[in-house]
Structures are given as C-alpha cells and as structure tokens.
Amino acid sequence: MKVDIKKLPKSEVELTITVPYETYQKWEKKALEDIGKNIKISGFRPGNIPEDVIRKNVEPESIKAATFDYVLPQTYAEAVQKNDLHVVAQPKVDIKKTVEKEGDEFVYTATVAVMPEVKMGDYKKIKVARKPAKVEAKSIDDTIQMIMDRYAEWKDVERKAEEGDRAELAFEGFDEKGEAIPNTVSKNHPVILGSKTMVPGFEEAVAGMGKGETREFEVKFPKDYHAKPMQGKKVKFKVTLNRLEAKKEQILDEDMVEKITGKKQSVEEFKKLVEEDLKKEIEYRNSQAHDNAVVSEVIKITKADLPEALIEQELGMMLEEQKRRVQQQGLSWEQYLGHIKKTEDDFKKDHRKGAEERVLARLGIQHIIKDADLKVEEQEVDKKIQEIISQYPEEQQKMARDHFEKDDNARRNIRHNMAADKLIDMLSK
C-alpha cells in the first residue's frame, strides 16, 4: 500500500492512499461472504452461495459499497499508524479510482485534521508572583456585621425613613406617556434602604418618606439592566410606604456568638474563626487568579495553526458546561437562550476566541510538561487518590476507591492535573 501525504493549512493533511489489487480483492472476498449470509437465492443455503452466483444476483455497486466498508477503515487506520499521525477528527474521504477489472488499484484521498505543530517562546522566562492572602481588619468587621444582620431583630417605628431601615412598599411604574408598565407592580415589597437592591435612585427617593405617605419620582434604568426592554428606560414610580422598621441594637457578645455558631465561645475566638475563613477564601481566589495569570502567559508564547476540528470540539465542551450551569439555576437551555435573546450559533460565535485560547493553553501546557520533563510518579498519583478518597464520607469511600481502580481516565486526569500543578510551581515566584 502506498501513502502520499500533503500538508494543508490549519493543520490538516491529505492522504492519497493507493491500495493494491490483491489487498482490495481480499476485502472484496470478505464483503461477498457477508452478502452471501444475508441474501436468499433459490437452491442455495445462506452462507454457502458461490461468489459467481452472488455476482450475478447482486448489483456491482452494492458489492463495491460493501467492499468499501472494509477497505476504507482498514487501510486508513494502517496509513495513520504507519505514518505516526495524531488525528483529531474523522476524515473526509474522496474516492479517486475504483477497481473495474483485475489488476486495478483502488485509490482514494482522506483529508483529516491532525495535532498541530506547537512553537513556543522561552517559557523559562515566565515568573508570575503569588499574591499573599492578607485579611484586613475592616473585612473582619464587615463580615461579622453581615453575619449578625442575618440574626437581626426589627421593630416598627413612626418616623421618616432612613438608610438601614426596612421598608415595605407598594409601587407601580409608568412610562413617559403615563401608561402602566408590565412587571413594575408590587403591593408589599420589602427593601432595606441603602442595600442597593433596587434600581439606582429608587431607595434614595424613598428616604425621608413617612408611613402611609405616597410619593412619585422618576428613575432611569441602567443600560446594562438584566431585562433588555428596561435598559436605559426612564420610569415614573408611584410609591406608598406601608411599613417602616428599624433594626434593634445588636451587641457582639458571647450570647450573640452562641446564637450564630450554636456553641459557647468567646468573642475573640469567633473573630479568629471569621478571620481564618476569610483567609481561606482569599487564598483560594488568589490561587485561581495566579493560575489563570500563568496560563495567560503560556498562551502569549504559544503559536499553533489550530485545526477547525479542535476549535469546534472545544466550543462543544464550553456549550455543555454552560448548559450544566443553566440547569443548576433551574432553567432550561431554551429558556436561557430566550432570556439572553441569542441562538446556539450566537453562543459559539461569542465564545470562539475563548475556545481558541483554551486549545492554545492546553497545547502549550502539554508542550512545556514534555519539554521540562515534569514527570508524576505512580506513588504520587496513589497518594493523591488516597487524599481524595479520604474526603468522602466513610460509607462512600469503597465506591470512590473502586471508581479510581476501574476508570483509567480518572487516574490519567489526576496525573495530568498534578503535572500541570508542577508546571504552575515552576513558572511561579
């Protein structure tokens, strides 16, 4: 079998595969055997029909099609393996010459995307600093206040509304013509003034109102408001203050700490606990930002002629990831697309650049891991798997262990992630 390879743009290759008559004849014989098992010819039992009888009773094109089903995948796989091609998609096949008589060669082309050649800049110059996790005293105080607010008690007051008060409002919105706007009506809407949960300007306009008072004012919705019909729209609201409550004074003492945590501990112990939680959160955010910064630097020095197939595969993964996120929010994919007023094709167009960067990042990382010889030993993987298993509840640990023992991909993914972690450490300072 002869294979000629022609390189094409976007990391595609065209294989011209010439199959000798003897090889074609072998697979044709196999195809005839299969046909003979599935046709009925008077005087013959299926599977025992001579070739010449089959040829007389079956259209030549049908015999060719059955032969192609053997010849194409077998010879294509052999060509790919012998030429050490790392294909990333199904080939597009074009038959150039068929066998019409004894001695004819069978010739076809297979155009397929392959893993692109990666050209890297000097990755050893990448050194991204890690940002220390520093917890400000104000962050601790603000967090404690936010926690205490969840346990706040309220009392009715007879005075003008102030920032921090909880107001219950009845309101309706009207357009510039004075006509009521759908979905801008509420009879008993609770809002804490100053919380900035309403449209900008709304809560400020309520400040100074008294219980039972009605006030009219105009606000302009932001240009990026989530509901597209309301973006940048001027709305005149008619608002009545039905109820006004003030927060009862809160004191951070051991009783309050016990109310929040469910156990007795000192105020200082509670503050320390809040600080530790904040530090873990900051460390996680800093770590994510740092890793993303390293990957961004890798993308900058990674060059490759990306095949369309790899980009499409990445877009498909991004699409599925978004569908899962939407589902977790309780929406169907169709509802989500309707809400953002876009189609699935629009989603792919919007995320194409991101897909290209993700592919480049993966190629760059794989190149550096190989070039820097960042190996992960089997005992390292075993230790990591044991750490993961130990985090499961005791009754689920056997199931988790069985999963890692039976699923080679799970173990491979852990090894890859560990190698990537070593790469991150190497490119950090």
N, C-alpha and C positions, 0 to 999 in steps of 0.2 A: 504494500500500500504506500502510495506517495502522498506527502502532505507539503503544500506550499503555503507559507504564511506571509500575509501582507498586513502591515500595521496601518491602522486608520486613526483619524482624530478621536478625541475623547476616550482614549484607552480602549478602543475596540480593535479586534483583529479579524481578518477574513481568511479562513482556512479553505484552501482548494484541495479537496480530498479525492484522489483517484483510486478507485477500488478495482483490483484486477478481476478479470472474468472468473477465475477459479474461486475467489472469495465470494463474489456475487452469486455464483452457481451454488455454493454451499448453503447460503442463506435462502436462496430460492427453493432449494430442495426442502429445507425446514418449513418454509411457508406452504409449499404444496402438501406436506404431511398434515399440517394444521387444517388446511382447506379440506383435505380428504376425510378428516374426522368429523367434519361438520356439514357435509352435503350428502344428499341421498341420490344415488344413481341406481336404477333398476339393474338387478343382477349382481350387485356388489354390496358387501358389508362396509359400513363406515370404518375408516382406518385401514382398509385393505383394497383401496382403489388404486390401480396403476397410474403413474404420472401421465402417460399419454392419454388416458381416459379423462383425467382431471382437466388437462389442457383443452380437450375437445369440448368439454361441458362448461367451462368457466371462462369468462371474458378475460383476455390478456391483461387489460388494465387492472382488473381485480387481483390477478396474480402479482402484477407489479406492485400494487399498493400493499399487499400482504408481505411482499419481499422487502419493500422499503421499511416496513415496521421493524424488521430485524437489522437490515444493513445500516440504516442511518444511526440508531443509538449505539450499536456495537462499534462501528468504525469511528464515529465521532469521539466516543469515550477513549478509544485506543489512541487517536490523534492527540487529544488533550493530555493524556497521561504521558505519552512518549515525548511530547514537547514541553512538559512541565508547565502547562498553562494554568493559572489560577483564575478560573472563570467565575463571574459573579452574577450571571443571569442565564436564562435559556437562550440557545442560539436561534438565529433566523436562517432557515435553510432554503437554498435555491438550487434545484436540480438542473444541471447543465447538460448532461448527456446520459441517456438511458441505454440499457442493453437491448439491442434489436436482433442481434444474431450472435452466434458462437464466436468468442474471442473479443467481443466488445468490452471496453472498460466502462465502469459506472462512475460518473464524475458529478460532484456537487460542491457548492460552497456553503460554509457555515460562518455567519458573522456573529460574533459574540463579544460582550464586554468582559474585560479582564481587570484584575487588580492593577491600579496604575503604578507607574514608577514614581517613587517619592524622592524629592530633592529637599534636603534640609539645610538650613543655615547652621551656624555654630550654636548648638543648644547648650553647650557648656558655659556660655556667657549669660544664660538666664539665671538670675538670682532674685527671687521675689521674697521680700521681707515678711515675716509673720508679725501680725499686729497683736500686742499683748491685750489680755482681757482686763480692762480696768473698770471697776464699778464706782460710779460717783455717788457721794452721799445723797445728793438730790434724787437720784434714781431710786435709791432705797426708800427714801421718804415718800416719793410719789407712788411707788408700788404698794407700800403699806397703806397709804391713803386710799388707793384704788381697791385694795382688798377690804378695808374697813367699810368702804362705801357699799359693798355688796351686803353688808350686815346693818346698814344704816336704818334708823327708825325715823319716821316722818310725823309731823304734827300740822294740823290746819292752822293757817294764820289769816288774819284780817288786816292786810296792809298792801302796799304796792309791790308788784313782782320784782324780784332782784335776781341777779346772777347766782346760780346754785340752787334756786328754788325749783320744786317740781310742780309744773303746771299741767292742768288737764284742760284741753282746748277743743272748742267746736269751730270748724272753719270750712270755707269753701272758696275756690279760686275762680276768677273771671278773666276773660280775655279783654283786649282793648276796646271791643265793641260792647262789653258788658254782659256777654253771654257766658254761662257756666261752662267750665272746662271739666270734662270727664276725669275721674280718678284724682280729683283735688279736693274731695269732700271727706270730712271726718267729724263724728259727733262728740267723741270723748277721747281725744288723742293725748297721751301723756308725753311730756318732754321735760328734761332737766335743762333749764336755761343756762347757756354757756357751754353746753356739751357739744355744740356744732353738729348735731344730728339732722337738723333741718336745713333748708336752702339758705345760703348766706344772706344775712339781713333779716331773716324771719324771727329768730329768737331775740335779736336786739330790739326789734319793733314791739315785741310782747313785753319787754322790760318796762316797768312803770305802770302797767295796767293793774286795775283792782278787780277783785272777784265780782263777776256779773257784768263787767264792762265789755263793750263791743268796740272794736277798733278796725279801721280799714287802712291798708297800706299796700304799697307795690314793691315787689322784689323781682329781680332778674335771675333766671336760672343760668347756671354755668354753661359754657359752650361744650364742655365735656360731660354733661349730665348723662347718667346711665340710660334714661328714657329719651330716645332720639327726638320724638315730637316736641319735647320740652326744652331742648338745648337752645340756650340764648333767648328764650321766650320771656317776655315781660308779663307778669301775672299780678292782678289785684286781688288781695285776700281780704275777706271779711272774717274777723276772728272774735270769738267770745271766750273770755276766761271763766270757766265753770268752777274750777277749784284751784286753790293755791296752798302748797305745803312747804314747810321749811324743815331742813334736816336737824334732828335733835343733836345736841353736842355730843361728840364722841371723844372718849379718852382711851389712849392706848395704855392699858394696864394688864395685869395678869388675867383678870376676868375676861377682857376682850380677846386676849391671846387664846385663852381656853375656848371661847366661843368660836374663834376662827379655826383653830387646829384640832379641837376636840380633846386636847390633853393639857395638863398643867405644865407650864414652863415660864421662865422669866421673860420679860420684855427684851432683854439683851440677847437671850437665846433665840427668840423669834426673829429679831433683826438679823442675827448671824445666819439663820436659815434662809431668810429672804435674800441676803447678800450672796450666799452660795448658789442659790437657784439662778439669780441674775447673772452671776459669773459664768455658770454653765451655759446659759442661753447666749451670752456674748461670745464665749469661746466657740460655740457651735456656729454662730453667724460669721465670726472672724475666720474660722476654718473653711467654711463654704466660700466666702469671698476670696480667701487666699488661694484655694484650689482652683477657682474659676479664673483668677488672675494668671496662675501658672499655665492653665490650658490656653488662655488668650495669647500668651507669649509664644506658646508652641505653635498655635495657628498662624501667627505672624510670620514664622520662618519655615512653614511647611508649604511646599509647592507640589501640585499634582494635577494632571489633566483628568478631572473626575469623569467617569462614565455616567451617562444619564441613568443607567440602571441602579447604581449605588445611591444617587440622589433620590430617586423615586422610592427605593426601599426605606431610606431614612425618613422621607416625608410620610410614608405609610406608618412607620413606628410612631412618629410625632402625632399623627392623626389618632391612632389608637390610644396614645397617652392622654390626649385631650378628651377623647370620648369617655375614658375612665374617670377623669376629673369631673366632667359634666355629670356623669351618672352618680358620682358620690354626692353631688349637690342636689340630687333628686330631680334632675331634668333629663328629658330625652334629648338625643342628638339633634333631632328635627326642631325641638323647642329652642335649643341653644342657637342653632343657625338662624331661626326666625327672629330671635331676640337681637342678635348682632347684625341681622339683615345681610347675611353673606351665604354663599354656597360652599360646598366642599372644595370645589376648584379654587374659589377665592382664598380659602384657608391655605391650600397648597402654595398658591402664588405668594401669599403674605409670608409664609414660613420657608420659602425656598432658600433664601440666604442663610437662615439658621440651620437648615438641613446640610447645606454645603459646608458650613463651618464645623458642624458635628462630625461629618465624614472626614474632613481635614484633620480635626483634632484626634480622631481615632487612628488615622493613618500615621500621624506624627508621633503619637504616643507609642504605637507599636514599633515604629522605626527606632525610636530612642531606646526603648526597652531592649530591643535586639542589639543595637549598636553598643550600648553601655553594658551589655551582658548582665542585666538585672534579673538574676535567677531567684526563684522561690522554691526552696527545698520542700520535699514531701512532708517532713516533720513540721515545718512551719504551717503548711496547709492543715495538717492534722490538729495542731494546736489551735488554730483559728476556728476550725469547725467545732472543736470541743467548747471553745468560748461561746460560740453562737448557740450550741445546744444547751449549755448551762443556763442561758437566759430564758429558756422555755419553762413553763410550769412542769413539775416533776412528772405528772401523768402524760405529758406530751413529748417528753424527751426521747423515748424509744422511737416514736413516729418520726421525729426530726432526724435521729441518727440513721434510720432506715432510708430516709429520703436522700441523705448525702452519700450513703453507701451504694444506692441503686442508680442515682442520677449522675452520670459523668459530667453533664453540662453544669450542674450545680457546683461540683468541685472545680471544674475548669474556670467558672466565673469567679470563684473565690481566689484562685491563683492569679487570674488576670488583675483583679482588684488590688491584691496585695502587691503585685509588680507595679501597678500604677501608683500605689502609695509610696513605694520606694523611689519611683521617679519624682514624685512631688517633693519628697525629702531631699533628693539630690539637687533639685532646682530651687531650693529654698535657702534663706539665710536668716 
